[in-house]
Amino acid sequence: MIRRLVVVGLGLIGGSFAKGIRESGLCGEVVGVDLDPQSRKLAVELGVVDRCEADLAVACRDADVIQLAVPILAMEKVLALLATFDLGDAVLTDVGSAKGNVVNAARLAFGAMPARFVPGHPIAGSEQSGVEASNAQLFKRHKVILTPLPETDPEALAVVDRLWSELGADVEHMEVERHDEVLAATSHLPHLLAFGLVDSLAKRNENLDIFRYAAGGFRDFTRIAGSDPVMWHDIFLANREAVLRTLDTFRTDLDALRDAMVAGDGHQLLGVFTRARMAREHFGKILAQRAYVEPVEAEDLVFLASPGGSVTGRIRVPGDKSISHRSIMLGSLAEGITEVEGFLEGEDALATLQAFRDMGVVIEGPHHGRLTIHGVGLHGLKSAPGPIYLGNSGTSMRLLAGLLAAQSFDSTLTGDASLSRRPMGRVAEPLRAMGAVIETAAEGRPPLKIKGGRTLNGMNYEMPVASAQVKSSLLLAGLYAQGTTTVIEPAPTRDHTERMLRGFGHPVSVDGAKVSVTSDSGLKAARIEVPADISSAAFFMVAASIAEGSDLVLEHVGINPTRTGVIDILRLMGADITLDNQREAGGEPVADVRVRSASLKGIEIPEALVPLAIDEFPVIFVAAACAQGRTVLRGAQELRVKESDRIQAMADGLLKLGVSVEPTPDGIIIDGGQIGGGVVDAQGDHRIAMAFSVAALRAQAPIQIHDCANVATSFPNFLALSAQVGMRVAQEGQL
Ligand code: S3P
């Protein structure tokens, strides 16, 4: 309990703080101080404070907490006065938009930074001002940055933390210098530019005309030039050094844009604009800390799947994830312009796209699945400005490891919590044997720190696991290695890298299980048509098979023989699947896949089909749960190191739904029967979330599926397409 809170300065921020704390009942008495008699009177009348004082010394008598909410340049004066009082144990804090100057002023006034002074800055405000605009809710869900110093008393910090939390604010701690740098870049510089641009245009003779024709762009860019000039004058003087640094960096970048225009360098302009547009589009995600930056706890996205329904119609599922990744990689490394169609705009493929943009490749789009990649050639990549964050995407990390091991610059690859648990030793070890220098975290986990400037040597590598990612990683390294790089597969795995390399004019020799490349030739730009992803189509193949009265056509599905294990397995179980209109698109076979309901039976899944259906097992397990009799899977221990441990995650969920399952070290045994309803956990794994959505077609009660946000990594419009064909699954709360 705080007996007395004193708020010095009753403007919008001080008034809102006082009012909120007063309403919370956390303080015995809230006392206001302001120079303006009218504000003091209003503050009491409006219930912002219990009483007001004109004299600072009188107000601060017996205060427990003193909040300084005066204009930032007035802070020095107030602090100098406070230093002459006996403040006892009072905690001091402030709300200034720059922190370095406040800390300096406090040091000057008190001789040293007082341990009970906690500098703070709420990132909130409004265009209104004055005590009459006080709003107890102003800070709710807004960030408040506190910048404690090493000498700050932890107890005083806890008191200030508590006060802001009571107002519903999200409190963060930051170093003083960092705060001032961040605010200079994100708030102060934009205000300077807005004020500057409006003034520059307004003082020209023809300003009337300019303003008459100034439409959206001018209005949007300069909205903040309507802010309080005095307050901003204070802020620029208070945070002068940090603003000057960010302004100078910006001037350099602006000069580079000017130079590009002088030189008629459209490529350079396009690079800046496409990168900026992407960053702006994903601003929301960046703020939610998903996909392009280090994640914090993402919110739980819950699917609710209602029982029953049949599956009918014609749909095209989004583009193949594996091929989408490779189109960016090879398109970037090619000479010339590569056009891509059907690109998967899911978070995994977008993470690869962003990585190459960060390495200086100009990529236009994606727009309705279309991309234009301005290839830089095998030796044209540049070092990314920081660590490359790959979200949830194992394919991005493993393939990039091979490619980056051969570059002249160092790189660091990081990922989300799931990716950070996945084994990377399987690529790091053979790459090291080729001469790469790669550091991993314990047990070969990410992040990967890759040293540049190494000469790689080709080698013969017998892969211990059947992995297309490992194979592709080594082949990409092989594009730079001396001599021949040969990978020998223990069982066939997807061959998209080999096909696409040939499509880009780079020879690949295949001899049985042996795949070889050399560094003797480069890549030439190509057109790529990405077929629909059979791994996404698989959810609907099982859906239409298990739901009575179903008849569904999945258009333009990639049926590369290294990917069709799911069709073979479902057919062995008795599914009715036909392939119509078989043709070739961009070096990959495609077909329209028609699926009608059938009564399925349990089988022993042939082990040879495991690598050819590796991503489809979660939904195949759902088919098995609906089949008559027992289904047994062996030789699939790889499933334990996917985005989740897919054997355990599916076994846990199916058990909850009343299905009889037994996980084994390398597979699962499922006895088909009734599926009940219940609550299951997708464990952040997109394919587990979608598999349980399909299970609801045959469930007896609703299935609630937790942790589904990552469906966006591979199948962003899954819910919309599901609804279109008659499945009853939706995001909870949006039914
Ligand atoms: C992929 C290969 C497979 C697959 C993954 C994509 C690829 O992984 O599970 O979703 O694009 O090469 P492994 O090769 O590690 O089995």
Boltz pocket constraint, residues with backbone or C-beta under 6 A from the ligand:
constraints:
  - pocket:
      binder: B
      contacts: [[A, 321], [A, 322], [A, 323], [A, 395], [A, 466], [A, 467], [A, 468], [A, 469], [A, 470], [A, 472], [A, 493], [A, 494], [A, 614], [A, 615], [A, 638]]
      max_distance: 6.0
